[in-house]
Amino acid sequence: MRKTMLATGITVAMVGTALVGAPRSANAGEGMWVPQQLPEIAGPLKKAGLRLDPKQLADLTGDPMGAVVSLGGCTASFVSPRGLVVTNHHCAYGAIQLNSTPDKNLIRDGFNAPAAGDELPAGPNARIYVLDQITDVTAQVKSAIAAAPGPLERTRAVEDLEKKLVGECEAEAGYRCRLYSFMGGNAYRLFKNIEIKDVRLAYAPPGSVGNYGGEVDNWMWPRHTGDFAFYRAYVGKDGKPAAYGKDNVPFTPKRWLQVADKPLGEGDFVMVAGYPGSTARYALAADFDATSGWTYPTVSRRYKALAAMVHAAGAKNPDIAVKYASTVKGWENTLKNYDGQLEGFARMGAAGIKREREQAVLDWLKSRGADGAQALAAHASLLALGEQARKTRERDSVIGNVGGALGSSALTLYRLAVEREKPDAQRESGFQQRDLPGIEGGMKQMDRRYVAEMDRQLQRYWLLEYIALPANQRIAAIDAWLGGNDAAAVDAALDRINASKLGSVDERMKWLTADRKAFEASTDPAIQYAVAMLPTSLKLEEDRKLRAGETIVPRATYLQAVADYNTAQGRAVYPDANSSLRITFGNVMGYTKPGSSKAEDAFTTLEQVAAKATGKEPFDAPQVQLDAIKARTYAGLADARLKTVPVNFLSDLDITGGNSGSPVLDAHGKLVGLAFDGNWESVASNWVFDPTMSRMISVDQRYMRWVMQEVMPAPQLLQEMGVAPKQ
């Protein structure tokens, strides 16, 4: 077994597997490169304008890479030796919402802690993950898969090995470990992270800055959003990770980013290190067709309906508006993204591109005779398995939501009681001892995102979707619980479950430690729902594991063939995004929109913020901001070429969800901005990357500093970052 260890002073070695392909042909723009590929893309990095030694980037705990951290869904970076972390406003939105009330609305007004002692807890489940080490465990995982006698056993073998590896990795307190699969199971790596559990909100601009333009401007260019916020990481007095405590002290990172001291301009080199969530560039054409033809339109339709319900209720009840703000923002972001992807697919003919690329691989495999037979058989297996899985897609997209917040909480609590009867190593992942803080945190913070009357409306929507399912996709346990097949039965079921006491945090905390017998003897309607549903839930879970076990071998075989084909054509190969650390690089540049002859500028400016302001949400720029713009108060941050302060900028980098908050670094590894979005034409790039149209949108660090000087002054943070205003 060959290991790739990344610790202080240890650089990345290439993993001996063909899936990496031939990075010699890598170009700026497309590519979410794994750290193991950095030595091989040194040439393209230097050609694009990198001034650092590429070997410096291969030291993931060195400068600047050691400053980049994961928030478990977003990316962030340390910007001071006192644990100050910068990320996007929308990444901190959940923490901002958790600390908001109708009377103290931080979403609207923003937040600025005058001193560290005034910072607010980001929530019991807020985390900062600091990468410590990566270990290649491909040989161990593949050996476990090969030894398993059947598909279900294959899945269980991987799960058992993962729990073993993670358990060993987390033997020392304060670490969180995770196994990642790359290129469909052709490589496996274990990531070891320091887990910061005490995360506090230090600064967030008003929503009319941090979310300027709202959903109207989401995914759009030109853009004028101050999408940034600051957390601070805290640890115990001994310097080790600890749960929130008043006596905790700021974490001292080994590395933190320096803010750029040279102006960024069009054509300049930029790079991003971050944790992109998921792409599907190597997915089968059949999977693409199913996603574009059914999944995206269906999810978009549902989220539009749900968001409209919350908006209507929130207009009458401010408590609903505040508590569901983060949830609605997520729905609206997703549905607009899906709508944009569908538009992009049509514009670029994505379906045809996917089919042509897949056919080229198949033709190449056929030309290889016996050498291509195994991969061709794997492709055929994947087609059949995908078709089988799609037979229950309507059911699978609904059943996770029919219980509402009460039923879902009850099911989690009951499952925990059942799993607790087993030795920890045999429990289902998600219910082990290591997972208890997360479960407890979820139960505690439910109140901040739950209003009974709103939850009832949302649950009613999902139950009506359920009873509209084809008869062959219905679930006997849910049918029995409903006791009917119409709206009257749904309303009666809602009456029953809403009589539960689980709406109380104290009640949920009581059940957190209850044993299985207590659940099965309970008369609480939500608990009874959970007891009735768990056997079905476990059966569906086993079905999913069976399908996963059936696909694990053919997927790895076929995707290795895809990598081999691309390598044979002289093309670079990088794995699809999977929430692990990636690097992407390119240059600051504008673009020309489809059907237009006008080139879009790479930067937007302060004056454009004012020009767009209407006084009404989402273009309700604060008056203090408008006054400063009118007075041309640039605070020494104006760009000499633009003759004003830049707000947002474009580059041709390759990002997706999860990259939000990623630091944008210049040629010297210094912070020039934060990635926060892509343009409308880029949203389809999860499936097919279009280098002429795909652009990353970032907030310029000069605008961030300007806001922190002129709109919501935070001199204490600017000084801490080493960019205090000149007197």
Secondary structure, DSSP 8 states (H G I E B T S, - for coil): -------TT------S-GGGB-GGG--SSS--B-GGGGGGGHHHHHHHT--S-HHHHH-TTSTTGGGEEE-SSSEEEE-STT-EEEE-TTTSHHHHHHT--SSS-HHHH-EE-SSGGG-EE--TT--EEEEEEEEE-HHHHHHHHHH-SSHHHHHHHHHHHHHHHHHHHTSSTTEEEEEEEETTTTEEEEEEEEEE-EEEEEEE--HHHHTTTHHHHTT-SS------EEEEEEE-TTSS--S--TT-EE---S----B--S---TT-EEEEEE------TT--HHHHHHIIIIIHHHHHHHHHHHHHHHHHHHHH-HHHHHHTHHHHHHHHHHHHHHHHHHHHHHHHTHHHHHHHHHHHHHHHHHHTTHHHHHHHHHHHHHHHHHHHHGGGHHHHTTGGGTTHHHHHHHHHHHHHHHHTTS-GGGS-TTSSGGGHHHHHHHHHHGGGG--HHHHHHHHHHHHHHHHTS-GGG--HHHHHHH-SSSHHHHHHHHHHHTT-STTSHHHHHHHTT--HHHHHH---HHHHHHHHHHHHHHHHHHHHHHHHHHHHHHHHHHHHHHHHHHHHTT-B------SS-EEEEEEB--EE-TT--SEE-SEEEHHHHHHH--SSTTS---HHHHHHHHTT--TT--BTTTTB-EEEEEE-----TT-TT-EEE-TTS-EEEEEEEE-GGGGGGGTS--TTT--EEEEEHHHHHHHHHHTS--HHHHHHTT-----
